[in-house]
Protein backbone atom coordinates (compact mmCIF):
# COMPACT_ATOMS: atom_id res chain seq x y z
CA UNK A 1 0.00 0.00 0.00
CA UNK A 2 2.98 2.36 0.42
CA UNK A 3 3.32 2.59 -3.31
CA UNK A 4 -0.38 3.43 -3.72
CA UNK A 5 -0.58 6.60 -1.60
CA UNK A 6 1.80 8.73 -3.74
CA UNK A 7 -0.16 7.79 -6.85
CA UNK A 8 -3.52 8.66 -5.30
CA UNK A 9 -2.47 11.97 -3.70
CA UNK A 10 -0.63 12.95 -6.85
CA UNK A 11 -3.78 12.54 -8.90
CA UNK A 12 -6.01 14.26 -6.34
CA UNK A 13 -3.63 17.14 -5.88
CA UNK A 14 -3.38 17.80 -9.57
CA UNK A 15 -7.09 18.41 -9.92
CA UNK A 16 -7.43 15.77 -12.66
CA UNK A 17 -10.67 13.71 -12.86
CA UNK A 18 -10.23 10.34 -11.22
CA UNK A 19 -10.56 7.23 -13.37
CA UNK A 20 -12.27 4.05 -12.15
CA UNK A 21 -8.83 2.58 -11.49
CA UNK A 22 -7.68 5.49 -9.36
CA UNK A 23 -11.02 5.63 -7.60
CA UNK A 24 -10.76 1.97 -6.65
CA UNK A 25 -7.17 2.37 -5.45
CA UNK A 26 -8.31 5.25 -3.25
CA UNK A 27 -11.06 3.06 -1.87
CA UNK A 28 -8.51 0.35 -1.14
CA UNK A 29 -6.18 2.76 0.64
CA UNK A 30 -8.92 4.26 2.78
CA UNK A 31 -10.19 0.99 4.15
CA UNK A 32 -7.78 -0.53 6.66
CA UNK A 33 -10.13 -3.01 8.29
CA UNK A 34 -8.73 -6.30 7.07
CA UNK A 35 -6.94 -8.07 4.27
CA UNK A 36 -10.29 -9.38 2.99
CA UNK A 37 -11.39 -5.78 2.49
CA UNK A 38 -8.31 -5.19 0.38
CA UNK A 39 -9.07 -8.33 -1.60
CA UNK A 40 -12.56 -7.10 -2.39
CA UNK A 41 -11.18 -3.75 -3.41
CA UNK A 42 -8.73 -5.37 -5.77
CA UNK A 43 -11.61 -7.35 -7.22
CA UNK A 44 -13.34 -4.02 -7.80
CA UNK A 45 -10.21 -2.80 -9.52
CA UNK A 46 -10.31 -5.72 -11.93
CA UNK A 47 -13.96 -5.08 -12.83
CA UNK A 48 -13.29 -1.36 -13.23
CA UNK A 49 -10.58 -2.14 -15.75
CA UNK A 50 -12.80 -4.54 -17.69
CA UNK A 51 -15.84 -2.21 -17.65
CA UNK A 52 -14.52 1.30 -18.12
CA UNK A 53 -17.97 2.75 -18.81
CA UNK A 54 -19.04 2.15 -15.19
CA UNK A 55 -17.50 4.96 -13.19
CA UNK A 56 -17.03 4.05 -9.54
CA UNK A 57 -17.15 7.12 -7.28
CA UNK A 58 -14.30 7.58 -4.83
CA UNK A 59 -14.81 7.54 -1.11
CA UNK A 60 -12.66 7.83 1.97
CA UNK A 61 -15.25 6.55 4.37
CA UNK A 62 -15.84 2.81 4.32
CA UNK A 63 -19.06 3.04 6.34
CA UNK A 64 -20.66 5.52 3.93
CA UNK A 65 -19.49 3.75 0.77
CA UNK A 66 -22.50 2.46 -1.18
CA UNK A 67 -22.61 -0.78 -3.07
CA UNK A 68 -21.32 -0.62 -6.63
CA UNK A 69 -22.31 -3.69 -8.60
CA UNK A 70 -21.74 -4.34 -12.22
CA UNK A 71 -23.86 -6.80 -14.14
CA UNK A 72 -24.35 -9.36 -15.57
CA UNK A 73 -23.28 -10.94 -12.25
CA UNK A 74 -24.31 -9.31 -9.01
CA UNK A 75 -20.83 -9.01 -7.52
CA UNK A 76 -19.97 -7.05 -4.36
CA UNK A 77 -17.32 -4.53 -5.36
CA UNK A 78 -17.31 -2.39 -2.24
CA UNK A 79 -15.71 -3.28 1.07
CA UNK A 80 -18.63 -2.26 3.23
CA UNK A 81 -20.41 -4.89 5.36
CA UNK A 82 -23.59 -6.31 3.78
CA UNK A 83 -25.80 -4.74 6.41
CA UNK A 84 -24.82 -1.25 5.27
CA UNK A 85 -25.40 -1.92 1.58
CA UNK A 86 -28.70 -0.82 0.01
CA UNK A 87 -30.73 -3.28 -2.05
CA UNK A 88 -30.48 -3.10 -5.81
CA UNK A 89 -33.47 -3.70 -8.11
CA UNK A 90 -33.37 -5.76 -11.24
CA UNK A 91 -33.53 -2.59 -13.31
CA UNK A 92 -30.17 -1.49 -11.90
CA UNK A 93 -28.58 -4.75 -12.97
CA UNK A 94 -29.35 -4.49 -16.71
CA UNK A 95 -26.33 -3.86 -18.93
CA UNK A 96 -26.81 -1.18 -21.57
CA UNK A 97 -26.25 -3.74 -24.33
CA UNK A 98 -29.68 -5.36 -23.80
CA UNK A 99 -32.52 -4.11 -25.96
CA UNK A 100 -35.70 -2.70 -24.49
CA UNK A 101 -37.68 -5.93 -24.80
CA UNK A 102 -35.08 -7.97 -22.94
CA UNK A 103 -34.77 -5.24 -20.31
CA UNK A 104 -38.47 -5.62 -19.55
CA UNK A 105 -38.05 -9.39 -19.33
CA UNK A 106 -35.17 -9.00 -16.90
CA UNK A 107 -37.21 -6.68 -14.71
CA UNK A 108 -40.03 -9.24 -14.71
CA UNK A 109 -37.61 -12.00 -13.72
CA UNK A 110 -38.26 -14.11 -16.84
CA UNK A 111 -34.82 -13.66 -18.38
CA UNK A 112 -31.61 -14.68 -16.71
CA UNK A 113 -28.31 -13.04 -17.55
CA UNK A 114 -24.94 -14.73 -18.01
CA UNK A 115 -22.95 -15.25 -14.83
CA UNK A 116 -19.26 -14.38 -14.56
CA UNK A 117 -16.62 -15.82 -12.23
CA UNK A 118 -18.93 -18.59 -11.02
CA UNK A 119 -21.20 -16.16 -9.13
CA UNK A 120 -24.92 -17.02 -8.97
CA UNK A 121 -27.38 -14.59 -10.49
CA UNK A 122 -30.52 -13.92 -8.44
CA UNK A 123 -32.99 -14.04 -11.30
CA UNK A 124 -34.76 -17.19 -12.46
CA UNK A 125 -35.47 -18.43 -15.97
CA UNK A 126 -33.24 -18.94 -18.97
CA UNK A 127 -32.76 -17.30 -22.34
CA UNK A 128 -32.96 -19.95 -25.04
CA UNK A 129 -32.18 -19.10 -28.62
CA UNK A 130 -33.56 -21.76 -30.99
CA UNK A 131 -33.95 -21.43 -34.75
CA UNK A 132 -36.38 -23.47 -36.81
CA UNK A 133 -37.34 -24.86 -40.19
CA UNK A 134 -35.82 -26.82 -41.68
CA UNK A 135 -32.00 -26.73 -41.76
CA UNK A 136 -31.64 -25.24 -38.31
CA UNK A 137 -33.91 -27.93 -36.90
CA UNK A 138 -31.36 -30.47 -38.04
CA UNK A 139 -28.72 -29.01 -35.76
CA UNK A 140 -30.72 -27.61 -32.88
CA UNK A 141 -32.93 -30.66 -32.39
CA UNK A 142 -36.72 -30.83 -32.24
CA UNK A 143 -38.19 -28.11 -30.03
CA UNK A 144 -41.74 -27.40 -31.19
CA UNK A 145 -44.72 -29.36 -29.86
CA UNK A 146 -45.09 -32.79 -31.40
CA UNK A 147 -47.45 -32.78 -34.40
CA UNK A 148 -50.33 -35.19 -34.78
CA UNK A 149 -48.80 -38.53 -35.71
CA UNK A 150 -49.78 -40.77 -38.58
CA UNK A 151 -51.15 -44.10 -37.30
CA UNK A 152 -52.50 -47.27 -38.82
CA UNK A 153 -55.98 -45.76 -38.60
CA UNK A 154 -54.74 -42.79 -40.64
CA UNK A 155 -53.34 -45.11 -43.32
CA UNK A 156 -56.50 -47.24 -43.43
CA UNK A 157 -58.64 -44.14 -43.75
CA UNK A 158 -56.61 -42.82 -46.67
CA UNK A 159 -56.71 -46.22 -48.34
CA UNK A 160 -60.49 -46.50 -48.00
CA UNK A 161 -60.94 -42.99 -49.39
CA UNK A 162 -58.62 -43.68 -52.31
CA UNK A 163 -56.09 -41.05 -51.22
CA UNK A 164 -52.54 -41.97 -52.31
CA UNK A 165 -50.15 -42.92 -49.52
CA UNK A 166 -46.65 -41.45 -49.57
CA UNK A 167 -43.59 -43.26 -48.26
CA UNK A 168 -39.85 -42.49 -48.23
CA UNK A 169 -36.69 -44.01 -46.83
CA UNK A 170 -34.49 -42.28 -44.23
CA UNK A 171 -31.39 -43.53 -42.49
CA UNK A 172 -30.44 -40.78 -40.03
CA UNK A 173 -31.67 -37.76 -38.10
CA UNK A 174 -31.08 -35.01 -40.73
CA UNK A 175 -32.80 -36.92 -43.54
CA UNK A 176 -35.68 -37.84 -41.21
CA UNK A 177 -36.20 -34.18 -40.31
CA UNK A 178 -36.45 -33.18 -43.97
CA UNK A 179 -38.73 -36.10 -44.85
CA UNK A 180 -40.98 -35.19 -41.94
CA UNK A 181 -41.08 -31.57 -43.10
CA UNK A 182 -42.56 -32.85 -46.39
CA UNK A 183 -45.50 -34.39 -44.45
CA UNK A 184 -45.02 -37.89 -45.84
CA UNK A 185 -47.16 -40.64 -44.38
CA UNK A 186 -44.59 -43.40 -43.84
CA UNK A 187 -40.86 -43.32 -43.22
CA UNK A 188 -39.02 -46.58 -43.79
CA UNK A 189 -35.69 -47.24 -42.14
CA UNK A 190 -34.54 -49.70 -44.78
CA UNK A 191 -31.83 -52.33 -44.64
CA UNK A 192 -30.57 -50.67 -47.82
CA UNK A 193 -28.62 -48.55 -45.37
CA UNK A 194 -25.98 -51.25 -45.75
CA UNK A 195 -25.42 -50.13 -49.34
CA UNK A 196 -26.31 -46.44 -49.21
CA UNK A 197 -24.55 -45.49 -45.97
CA UNK A 198 -22.11 -48.28 -45.12
CA UNK A 199 -20.88 -48.95 -48.64
CA UNK A 200 -21.65 -52.65 -48.93
CA UNK A 201 -22.57 -54.27 -52.24
CA UNK A 202 -25.74 -55.86 -50.84
CA UNK A 203 -28.11 -55.44 -47.93
CA UNK A 204 -26.99 -58.67 -46.28
CA UNK A 205 -24.15 -57.43 -44.00
CA UNK A 206 -26.15 -54.96 -41.91
CA UNK A 207 -26.90 -56.27 -38.41
CA UNK A 208 -29.87 -55.81 -36.12
CA UNK A 209 -27.83 -53.65 -33.75
CA UNK A 210 -26.86 -51.37 -36.63
CA UNK A 211 -30.47 -51.16 -37.71
CA UNK A 212 -31.47 -50.21 -34.17
CA UNK A 213 -29.00 -47.34 -34.17
CA UNK A 214 -30.36 -45.98 -37.44
CA UNK A 215 -33.95 -46.47 -36.29
CA UNK A 216 -33.35 -44.42 -33.16
CA UNK A 217 -31.76 -41.63 -35.19
CA UNK A 218 -34.73 -41.50 -37.56
CA UNK A 219 -37.23 -41.65 -34.70
CA UNK A 220 -35.68 -38.52 -33.19
CA UNK A 221 -36.05 -36.62 -36.45
CA UNK A 222 -39.43 -37.83 -37.76
CA UNK A 223 -42.10 -37.05 -35.20
CA UNK A 224 -45.14 -37.08 -37.48
CA UNK A 225 -44.73 -39.97 -39.92
CA UNK A 226 -45.55 -43.63 -39.30
CA UNK A 227 -42.19 -45.35 -38.77
CA UNK A 228 -41.38 -48.77 -40.22
CA UNK A 229 -38.12 -50.58 -39.50
CA UNK A 230 -36.67 -53.27 -41.77
CA UNK A 231 -35.89 -56.62 -40.18
CA UNK A 232 -32.35 -57.30 -41.46
CA UNK A 233 -31.23 -60.55 -43.00
CA UNK A 234 -30.59 -63.22 -40.36
CA UNK A 235 -32.78 -61.66 -37.68
CA UNK A 236 -35.99 -63.61 -38.39
CA UNK A 237 -35.25 -66.50 -40.77
CA UNK A 238 -33.96 -68.85 -38.07
CA UNK A 239 -37.32 -69.35 -36.40
CA UNK A 240 -40.56 -67.80 -35.26
CA UNK A 241 -39.19 -66.97 -31.83
CA UNK A 242 -36.22 -65.09 -33.27
CA UNK A 243 -38.55 -63.21 -35.57
CA UNK A 244 -40.75 -62.07 -32.69
CA UNK A 245 -37.77 -61.08 -30.53
CA UNK A 246 -36.20 -59.06 -33.34
CA UNK A 247 -39.47 -57.32 -34.12
CA UNK A 248 -39.99 -56.40 -30.49
CA UNK A 249 -36.49 -54.95 -30.29
CA UNK A 250 -37.20 -52.69 -33.26
CA UNK A 251 -40.23 -51.32 -31.43
CA UNK A 252 -38.78 -51.15 -27.92
CA UNK A 253 -35.21 -50.10 -28.68
CA UNK A 254 -35.57 -48.65 -32.17
CA UNK A 255 -38.77 -46.69 -31.39
CA UNK A 256 -40.47 -47.89 -34.56
CA UNK A 257 -44.21 -48.19 -35.11
CA UNK A 258 -44.04 -51.35 -37.26
CA UNK A 259 -41.59 -53.73 -38.93
CA UNK A 260 -41.14 -54.96 -42.48
CA UNK A 261 -40.00 -58.39 -43.60
CA UNK A 262 -39.21 -59.66 -47.07
CA UNK A 263 -40.65 -62.61 -48.93
CA UNK A 264 -43.86 -64.57 -49.03
CA UNK A 265 -42.69 -68.16 -48.56
CA UNK A 266 -44.54 -70.30 -46.01
CA UNK A 267 -41.79 -69.71 -43.42
CA UNK A 268 -41.98 -65.92 -43.88
CA UNK A 269 -45.76 -65.98 -43.71
CA UNK A 270 -45.58 -67.95 -40.47
CA UNK A 271 -43.09 -65.45 -39.03
CA UNK A 272 -45.29 -62.52 -40.06
CA UNK A 273 -48.31 -64.12 -38.42
CA UNK A 274 -46.40 -64.75 -35.18
CA UNK A 275 -45.16 -61.16 -35.06
CA UNK A 276 -48.65 -59.79 -35.59
CA UNK A 277 -50.02 -62.06 -32.86
CA UNK A 278 -47.29 -60.72 -30.56
CA UNK A 279 -48.73 -57.24 -31.02
CA UNK A 280 -46.41 -55.80 -33.66
CA UNK A 281 -47.70 -54.38 -36.95
CA UNK A 282 -46.05 -55.93 -40.03
CA UNK A 283 -45.56 -54.66 -43.57
CA UNK A 284 -44.96 -57.37 -46.18
CA UNK A 285 -42.62 -57.17 -49.16
CA UNK A 286 -42.89 -59.19 -52.39
CA UNK A 287 -41.47 -58.97 -55.88
CA UNK A 288 -37.78 -58.14 -55.85
CA UNK A 289 -36.57 -59.05 -52.36
CA UNK A 290 -32.91 -57.94 -52.03
CA UNK A 291 -32.28 -60.23 -49.05
CA UNK A 292 -32.83 -63.19 -51.40
CA UNK A 293 -30.18 -62.08 -53.87
CA UNK A 294 -28.30 -65.33 -53.38
CA UNK A 295 -31.29 -67.27 -54.71
CA UNK A 296 -32.62 -64.94 -57.39
CA UNK A 297 -29.15 -64.27 -58.79
CA UNK A 298 -28.96 -60.48 -58.59
CA UNK A 299 -31.07 -57.37 -58.57
CA UNK A 300 -33.46 -57.88 -61.43
CA UNK A 301 -37.20 -57.29 -62.05
CA UNK A 302 -39.59 -60.00 -60.94
CA UNK A 303 -42.91 -61.42 -62.24
CA UNK A 304 -41.76 -61.16 -65.84
CA UNK A 305 -43.56 -64.32 -66.83
CA UNK A 306 -47.00 -65.64 -65.94
CA UNK A 307 -45.71 -68.26 -63.50
CA UNK A 308 -43.71 -65.71 -61.53
CA UNK A 309 -46.58 -63.26 -61.58
CA UNK A 310 -48.98 -65.83 -60.11
CA UNK A 311 -46.41 -66.67 -57.44
CA UNK A 312 -46.09 -63.04 -56.41
CA UNK A 313 -49.88 -62.74 -56.31
CA UNK A 314 -50.18 -65.81 -54.08
CA UNK A 315 -47.50 -64.47 -51.73
CA UNK A 316 -49.25 -61.12 -51.44
CA UNK A 317 -52.55 -62.73 -50.55
CA UNK A 318 -50.89 -65.04 -48.03
CA UNK A 319 -49.22 -62.10 -46.27
CA UNK A 320 -52.57 -60.32 -46.08
CA UNK A 321 -54.10 -63.39 -44.41
CA UNK A 322 -51.18 -63.44 -41.97
CA UNK A 323 -52.22 -59.98 -40.77
CA UNK A 324 -49.92 -57.58 -42.66
CA UNK A 325 -51.31 -54.04 -42.77
CA UNK A 326 -49.62 -53.15 -46.10
CA UNK A 327 -47.45 -54.62 -48.86
CA UNK A 328 -44.41 -53.35 -50.73
CA UNK A 329 -44.37 -54.35 -54.41
CA UNK A 330 -40.85 -53.90 -55.77
CA UNK A 331 -39.76 -54.12 -59.39
CA UNK A 332 -42.81 -55.85 -60.82
CA UNK A 333 -44.58 -54.84 -64.05
CA UNK A 334 -47.27 -52.18 -63.71
CA UNK A 335 -50.16 -54.43 -64.82
CA UNK A 336 -49.13 -57.14 -62.34
CA UNK A 337 -48.91 -54.57 -59.54
CA UNK A 338 -52.35 -53.23 -60.50
CA UNK A 339 -53.81 -56.75 -60.40
CA UNK A 340 -52.28 -57.44 -56.99
CA UNK A 341 -53.57 -54.11 -55.66
CA UNK A 342 -57.10 -54.99 -56.75
CA UNK A 343 -56.94 -58.51 -55.33
CA UNK A 344 -55.96 -57.54 -51.80
CA UNK A 345 -57.75 -55.40 -49.24
CA UNK A 346 -54.71 -53.63 -47.82
CA UNK A 347 -52.59 -50.76 -49.18
CA UNK A 348 -49.79 -51.53 -51.64
CA UNK A 349 -46.68 -49.37 -51.88
CA UNK A 350 -44.92 -49.46 -55.22
CA UNK A 351 -41.16 -49.32 -55.76
CA UNK A 352 -40.77 -49.36 -59.50
CA UNK A 353 -44.16 -51.04 -59.87
CA UNK A 354 -46.14 -48.56 -61.93
CA UNK A 355 -48.72 -45.92 -60.97
CA UNK A 356 -51.62 -48.18 -59.98
CA UNK A 357 -50.53 -49.03 -56.42
CA UNK A 358 -52.10 -47.46 -53.33
CA UNK A 359 -48.99 -45.40 -52.71
CA UNK A 360 -45.44 -44.77 -53.81
N, C-alpha and C positions, 0 to 999 in steps of 0.2 A: 504493500500500500504506500510505501514511502515514495515510490516512483510515480504514483498517481496524483498526489497532492500538487506538485508543481505544474503538471499538465492542466489540472482543473482550474487552479487559481490564475494561471496564465491566460486561459481562455476567458474566465469571468472578468479579470481585470482589464482585458483589452476591449471589452464592450461588444465582442462578436456574438452573434446568435449561437446558441448551443445546439449541437447536433444530437440525435438520439444516442450516439455512442458516448459523447461527453456527458450528456444528462445521466446516463446509466452509471458511468464511472463516478459521478458526483454522488449519486444515490448510494453506490457501494461504499464510498469513503465516509459518508455521513452516518452510516449504520454500523455501530461497533458491537452489536449484541452478541453475535456468535459467528462461527465459521459457516454454519448453514445459511445464515443471512447473506453472507458474501457469495455463497454458491448460488443462491437464488438470484442475486444481482448479476452475477456473471451469466446466468441463463438468460436474464433479461437483455444483457448485452448482445448475446448471440442472436436473439430474435430481432433486436433493433437493427442489427447489421443486415439480416435477411430481409426485413420488411422496413425499408427506409421511409415509406410513405406514412407510417404510424409514428408520429412524434410523441415521445414520452416526456412529459414535463419534469423538470428537475425539482428536487425537494431536499431540504436539509433536516427535515423532521420526520423520523420514521413513523411516529404515531399518527401524523396527519396525512401520510402518503396514501393516496387512494389506489385501488386496484387498477392495474393496466393490463388488460388481457388482449391478446391478438388471436383471432380465429384463423383457420378453422378449428383448432383445438383450444379448449378453454384452459389455458395454462396460467398459473400464478406467476407474474413477473415482478411483483413488488415483494418487499421483505416484511411487510406488516403482518401481524397475526391475523388469522382468518376472522376473528370476532370483530375486528375493526374494518373489515372490507365490505363495502356495500354490494348488494346483489346486482347482477347484470342480467338484463332481459335478453331474450333471443334476438331482438332487433339489433342489439349492440354487438352481436357476435357474427353478423353477416358481412363477409368480405365484399368489397365494392365490385368484384368481378362477376357476382351473380346477377342475373337479370331480375326484373321486377317480379315476374311470375314465381321464380324460385325463392325470392326473398319472402313473398307471402307464404309460401309453403314452409319455409324455415320457421317463420313466426308462428305458424299453426302447429309446428311440431311434426309435420308429415314428411319432412325431408331431412335426412341426416347428412352432415358434412364430413369430408375426409378427416381422419385423425392423424396427427403428427406425433412422433416420438413416443408412440405407444400409449398416449394419454386417452382416456375414455371421453367421449363427447356426450353431453347430457341429453341430447335429443334422441327420440326414437324414430324408427322407420328407415328406409333405405332407398337411395336413388338408383333405379335400374334402367339402363339404356338398352333397349332391345329393338332391332330392326326386323322387318318382315318382308315376305313375299317377293319372289320365291328364293333368290340366291342367298339372301341373308338368313333365311330360315334354315338353310343347309348348315350354316356354321354357328348359328346361335342356338339351335335346338328348338323344338316345338314349344310355344309359349301361349298361344291363344286357346280358348276353350275347345275341347274336343268336338268335332262336327258329328252329325248324326251318321252312324255307321251303316254300311251296307250289310245286310244279313241274308240268310237263305230265303226268308220271306220276301225280301226286296227282289231277289233274283227270280223267285217263282212268280211274283206279281208282274214283273216285266215280261217274263216268258209268256204268261197267259194273255197279256195285253198285246203281244206281238212287238214289243219294243226291243230293238237290238241290244244285246249285252256286250259291253266292252271289257277287254282283258289285256293286260300287258305284263311283261316279265321285268322284275327288278332284283338286283343282287345285293344292294347296299343301301345305306341311309340316304345319301344324296339323290340317287336315282328314284328311291321310293318317295321322297318329298316331291319331286317334280311330277312323278306319275300321279300322286295324290292330288296335286294342284290341278291336274287335268280332269279330275272328277270321274276317273274310270271306276268301273264296278268291281273288277277283280284284279288283284295283283298276285301273280304267281312267282314264287321263289323257286326257279327251276334248277334241276340238276345240271342243266347246260352251263351253269356257273363253272363247272370243271373245264369247259372249253373256252368260254368267253373271258373269264377272270383268271383262272389258274393256268391256262395255256396248254391243257391236255388235248389230245387228238379226239378223244371220245368223252362221253359222260360217265364212263365206268369208274374212274379212279376216285371221284369225290366220295367222302365218307359221311356218315350220319352226323358226327360231331362238327364237321365243316359246314354241313347244311344247317345245323342248329345255329351256328354263329351268324351265317348270312340271314337266316330267318329273323333272328333277334334284331339285326341291324335294320332290316326292312320294316319290321313291326314298329320300331321307334320313329320311322319316317312317314309311314302310311297309316294315318289314323282314321281314315274314312272308308277305304276300300275293304272288300272281303278278301282275306289273306289265305292263300293256298300254298302249302309247302310240298315239294316233291319228295317222295320216299326214294332215297338213292338206291342204286343197284347193290344187292347183298343185304339190305336191311329188312326185307320181308319175304324173300323167296324161300328161305330155309324152313318156314313153318308158320302156321297160323299165329302161334304165340308170339314169335318174333315180329310178325307183322303188326300185331296189336300193340306190343311194347314200343316199337318204333313210332307208330302213329301217335301214341300218347305222349311220347317225348317231344314230338314236333308241336303238339298243342301246349304242353306244360312248360317246356323249356324254350321252345322256339316261338311261342306266343302266336301261333297260327290259328286260323278259324277252321281249316279243313286240310286234308292231305290228298295227294294225287298219286295213283300208282299206274304203271303201264301194263298193257296186255289184257287179253280177254280169255286166256286159257282157263280150263277148269280150276287149276291151282290158284290163279290170280282172282278168279271170281269168288272162290272160297275165302281167300284172304280179305277181299273187299267186304264180303258179307260179315265176317267176324269183326272187322274194324267198325263197321256201322253198328253192329249189335253192342259193341263196347262203348258206343256213344260218340263216335267221331265221324264227322261228315266226310264222304269220299267222292272225289272226282275221278272218273275213269279216263282211259286214254287208249285209243285204238288207231289202226292205220300204221303209219311209220312209228315204231317204238324204238328210239335210239338205244335203250338198254339191251335190246335184243340184236344188236349189230353183229354179234358173233354168229347168229343163226341166219339172219336175213342177208348177210354178206355185204353190208355197207349201207350208206344213207341213200335210199332210192325210193321213189314213189311206190305206194302200195295199191292193191285192188285194181290192177291194170287189166286183169282178165276176170271173166265171170265167176270162176271158182273162188278167187281171192276176194272178190267183192261180196259174195255170199258169206264167206267166212268172217269178214269184217262186220257185216250186218248181224250175224249170229252173236258175235262177241259183244257188240253194242247192246243188243237186247238182253243178253245174259247179265251184263253189268248193271243194267237198269233194274232187273229183277233182284239183284244182290243188294240194291238200296242206294246206288250212286245217285247223287243229286244233279250231276251234269257229266257230259262226255267231251273229251277233246278228240277231234278228227284231224289227223295230221297227214298231209301229203296223199290225199285220195282224190280221185277225179270229182269235179263239181257235181255231176249227175248222181254219182254214188253217194256223196255227202248229202245231197238233197233228199235222196230216197231214205237214207238212215234217219235224217232229221224228221221226216214225216212218219217213220215207223216207230219212233220212240216218243215217250211222253215227258221227256226231260230236256233241258237246254243242251244244245251242241255248240261247241266253240271250235271254229275252223282255224287251222294253221295250214295255209296253202290248200284249202279244200273248197274253193269257190265261194260265191256270195250267198248261197241259200241256207247257210247254217244260222242258228239262233243268235250267234255273236261271233266276233272276230278277236 
